[in-house]
């Protein structure tokens, strides 16, 4: 899976991505809406290996996002299959995590828009979902800018997050392939 935009390249992970992505995954601000909150270098390497397996098995996945002009790793973004733990699943979801130095530059919108276009045209997907903790206002705004919509009846509790944790209530967003 290789997608290029004006400023970005979405591509399979490489060994050189582990360190920079681990830095992002150990940043409390970057990980404030994720559980578990912080990931170690080894946990990040395991995450990347899982993403690589998904890409090989499915032809799409959560991939590295790099800036084209200098090769800097911006973060990770992509499509993946969910399990039955998401209401109405399994689904194809879009997700992202960007390192803090790359926030507020339009990279997430640019990459996610290109990823959805790839899903519609290349993968012929009919629908993509996104989900996040209810308190994750930045990701919710991005989903809405992408044209994704939520239905309160589809909100759910993420059972991987302990009861009482503010990250447990989740919101589900959907977008259908444009006609």
N, C-alpha and C positions, 0 to 999 in steps of 0.2 A: 504494500500500500504506500504509494507516494503521491502526495498532493502538494502542488506549489501554488502560492498566492503571490501577490505583488511583493510582499515583504517576508513571507514565511515559507518554510518547507516542513511538511509533515512526513515523517519517514520512520522506518524501523529503528529501534533502539540499537546503539552500539556500546561497546565496553566503555568508551570515553564519556558516555552520558551518566554513568552510575554516580560518580562523584558530585557533579553539579546538581543532579536530581536529588541526591541525598542531602545536599545543603538545603534545598527547598523543603524537603520533607522533614527537616529538623528545625525549621523556622516556626515558632509558635504562632506568628501572624498568618502564615500560609496555611497552617494546619488547624486553625482555630475552629473550623466547622467539620472536622473529620474525627472519626473515632477508629482506632486509637489516635490520640492527638499527634504524637511525634513518632517518626520512624528512624531507625538506625541505618547505617550504611548497608548492613547485611539485609535488613528488611526491605530497603529500597531495591537492592539487587534481586531479591526474591520477587518483588512486585514486577520488576522489569522482565524477569524470566517468565512469569505468569503471562504478562502481556505478549511476549514473543510467542509463547505456546498458543495463545488465543489467535494471534495473527496467522500462524502456520495452519492451525486447524480450521479457521473460518474464512481466511482471505481478507479479514479486516480486524482492527483492534485498536487499542489505546497505544498511540505511537508518540515518538519524540517530536517536539515542535522546536525548530531552530530558526534563527534569524538568517535570512539568505545572505545579507551583505557581509556578515562576519562569522557565521557559524555558531553564534552563542546559543546555548540551550535555553529556550524560553520556558519550557515545561513539558507537560504531556497532555494529550487530548486525543479523543477518538471515539470509536463505536465499539461496543462489546455486547455480548449476550448476557442477559440477566438470568437468574434462576427463578424458581417458583416462589421465592421469598418476597418478591415484589408483586403486589396485587395484580391479578390478571395475567401474570407472567407465564412463560418466559417472554421477554421483549428484547428489542435491540435498543440500547441506551447510548446516549452521548454524554461524555463527561470530560472534565478538564481539571488541571491543577497547574498553575503558573507560578514561577518564582517571583518573589516580591519586586525585584528591580524591573520587571516587565509589566507590572500592573499599570492600568490607566493609560495605555497607549493604543488601545483598540485591537491588540493581538488576539485576545480570546474571541471576540466577535468575528474577526477576520478568519481565524482558523476554524471556528465552529461552523460558520456559514459555508466555508469550502468543504468541510467534512460532511455536512448535511447534503450539499449538492452532489458529492461523491456517492452518498447513500442513495439518493434519488436516481441518479443517472447510471452509475456503474453497478451498484448492488441491486437496483430496482426495488428498494424497500418501500413499503406502503405507509409505514409509520415508524417514528422514533420517539422514545420517551427520554425524559431526564428526571432526576429526583435529587433532592437535597434536604438537609435539615430545615425545618420551618424557619429557623432564625437566620439562615444564610441568605441575607438580603442581596449581596452582590451576585451570587449565582442565580438567584431567582430573577433579578433584573435582566441578566444576560439571557436566560431562557425566554423571557418575555420579549426582549429585543429580537430574538431569533424567530419569533412568531409562535412560540410554544404557549399552550394554555393549560391551566390547572382546573380541576373540579374538586371542590372541598370534599365531596363524597369519596374521592380516591386517596385522600390523605391517609397515612398509615404510620404505625410505630415500627421503627427499625429495631428488630429484635436482637441485633448484634450489639446494640448500645444498651448499657444497663438502665433499668427502670429508674426514673427520677432524674436522669441526665438530660440537660437541656437540648442535647443533640438527638434524642430519641424520636420526637415527633418529626415526620417527614412529609414533604409535599411532592406529588407526582405531576409532571408536566407531559404533554403530548403535542406532537406536530405530525400532520399527515402530509404525504407527498403532494406537492402542488399539482393541480389539474393540467 
